Amino acid sequence: AVPVVAIQAGLGRVVVAGELRVLASNLAHFVTAMALVALVTATATGTWVRRPRPGDPQPASPRFRTTLWWTLGVTAALLLAGVYVRVSGASLAFLDWPLMDGRVVPDVGEPAAAASFTHRVLALAGLALGTLLAVQARGAGRGLRALAWTAFGLLVAQAILGGLTVLTRLSPAAVAGHVTGSSLAWATLVALAATLARSTPPR
């Protein structure tokens, strides 16, 4: 994580010099930030979770593992799409929520509309996967259940805050909450993956 901090600082200088509007530098800055969050979260998780012994039961089912990785992947794509929407100025491509111009599937002929629609579809997919993850956590260990339900709650809050950013026309409080919620949801999912990996007994 230490060299990532240095890289992040350098990218921050590039972003500021570009007046926060250059897509490539913003994406790189955000990806590095989320990588740093993941590294620190995984390290912190490793200091708390006990290593299992051979013969200990599996902490979760194979279905739970598969759903977790899908949720992580979709959430990562959702975060990247969110950065693109913000930097490209597509945040208010649709002024209503959860519908888009009063429709479930809007006209996406314009790049801003396509970006905003993609972001909302990914948010819906992430929320559906987070719900499935929480349901499948019933047979997992207590710590995994707690993290799975926390991730689900954060994904729900994130969706609501995303709607508020549109309905309030990008009010600072809603935008700040949306960004904070996305970081917390990502960190919780990484902690869940790290906990599952560390608590899986060796073969």
Secondary structure, DSSP 8 states (H G I E B T S, - for coil): -HHHHHHHHHHHHHHHHTTT--HHHHHHHHHHHHHHHHHHHHHHHHHHS----TT---SS-HHHHHHHHHHHHHHHHHHHHHHHHHHTT-TTSS-SSSSBTTBSS----SHHHHHHHHHHHHHHHHHHHHHHHHHHGGGS-HHHHHHHHHHHHHHHHHHHHHHHHHHTTS-HHHHHHHHHHHHHHHHHHHHHHHHHHHHS---
